[in-house]
Amino acid sequence: MPGVCKIEIRETEAELKQLLGQAKTGSEKERLQVLYLLKTKKVKNVTEAAVMLGRNRVTLQDWLAKYRQGGLSKLLCKKVSTGRKRKIPQWAEKALEKRLKLEEGFNS
């Protein structure tokens, strides 16, 4: 049956509920909700959980794969984007901050 999840969730329902209450970001909360829903058997499979959370089934499967690999720490780990280089150099930003703190400031 597609969407059936074969995963052992090591945390108890109470621990997951407590972690849900402590979650700081929406992303953390969603990921913990998946574990909570599967642990409490409120959903039968990943597809039902995906519908309940309004996410794609593949996204939830990726989250669960991370959980299998490294537990909660890997699941809740934030992805750091390198991004592109800043267009405004650091020295120019500092100079602008200094000028903004002056009483006379800018004309416009």
C-alpha positions as CSV (number, residue, x, y, z in Angstrom):
1,M,0.0,0.0,0.0
2,P,1.5,3.3,-1.0
3,G,2.2,5.8,1.8
4,V,2.5,3.2,4.5
5,C,5.2,4.2,6.8
6,K,7.7,1.8,8.3
7,I,9.4,3.9,10.9
8,E,10.1,3.5,14.6
9,I,9.5,6.7,16.4
10,R,11.7,6.6,19.5
11,E,10.1,9.5,21.4
12,T,6.9,9.0,23.5
13,E,3.7,10.8,22.8
14,A,4.2,13.0,25.8
15,E,7.7,14.0,24.7
16,L,6.5,14.8,21.2
17,K,3.6,16.9,22.6
18,Q,6.0,18.8,24.9
19,L,8.4,19.4,21.9
20,L,5.5,20.7,19.9
21,G,4.7,23.2,22.6
22,Q,8.4,24.3,22.7
23,A,8.8,24.6,18.8
24,K,9.9,28.1,17.8
25,T,9.3,28.0,14.1
26,G,6.4,26.8,11.9
27,S,8.8,24.4,10.1
28,E,9.8,22.7,13.4
29,K,6.2,22.4,14.4
30,E,5.2,20.8,11.1
31,R,8.0,18.2,11.3
32,L,7.1,17.3,14.9
33,Q,3.4,17.1,14.0
34,V,4.2,14.4,11.4
35,L,5.9,12.3,14.1
36,Y,3.1,13.0,16.6
37,L,0.4,12.0,14.1
38,L,2.1,8.8,13.2
39,K,3.0,7.9,16.9
40,T,-0.6,8.5,18.1
41,K,-2.0,6.7,15.1
42,K,-4.3,9.6,14.2
43,V,-3.2,8.9,10.6
44,K,-2.7,5.5,9.0
45,N,0.0,6.5,6.5
46,V,2.1,9.3,5.2
47,T,-0.4,10.3,2.5
48,E,-3.1,11.0,5.2
49,A,-0.6,13.0,7.2
50,A,0.4,15.0,4.1
51,V,-3.3,15.8,3.4
52,M,-3.8,16.8,7.0
53,L,-0.8,19.1,7.0
54,G,-1.4,20.5,3.5
55,R,2.0,19.3,2.3
56,N,3.2,17.0,-0.5
57,R,3.6,13.3,0.4
58,V,7.2,13.4,-0.9
59,T,8.1,16.2,1.4
60,L,7.0,14.2,4.4
61,Q,8.9,11.2,3.2
62,D,12.0,13.4,3.0
63,W,11.5,14.5,6.6
64,L,11.0,11.0,7.8
65,A,14.2,9.9,5.9
66,K,16.1,12.6,7.8
67,Y,14.6,11.4,11.1
68,R,15.7,7.8,10.3
69,Q,19.2,9.0,9.5
70,G,19.8,11.2,12.5
71,G,16.8,11.4,14.8
72,L,15.3,14.6,16.0
73,S,18.5,16.6,15.6
74,K,18.7,15.8,11.9
75,L,15.0,16.3,11.4
76,L,15.0,19.8,13.0
77,C,18.3,20.9,11.6
78,K,18.0,24.2,9.7
79,K,19.4,24.2,6.2
80,V,21.9,27.1,5.8
81,S,21.9,28.8,2.5
82,T,25.1,30.3,1.3
83,G,23.3,32.8,-0.9
84,R,24.9,35.3,-3.1
85,K,27.4,38.0,-2.2
86,R,26.1,41.3,-0.8
87,K,25.9,44.2,-3.3
88,I,26.5,46.8,-0.6
89,P,29.9,46.4,0.9
90,Q,30.2,46.1,4.7
91,W,32.1,49.5,5.0
92,A,29.3,51.3,3.2
93,E,26.7,49.8,5.4
94,K,28.5,50.9,8.5
95,A,29.0,54.4,7.2
96,L,25.3,54.6,6.5
97,E,24.4,53.4,10.0
98,K,26.7,56.1,11.5
99,R,25.2,58.8,9.3
100,L,21.6,57.8,10.3
101,K,22.4,58.0,14.0
102,L,23.5,61.7,13.6
103,E,20.9,64.3,14.6
104,E,20.9,66.1,11.2
105,G,20.6,62.8,9.3
106,F,19.7,63.0,5.6
107,N,17.7,65.7,3.7
108,S,15.1,63.3,2.4
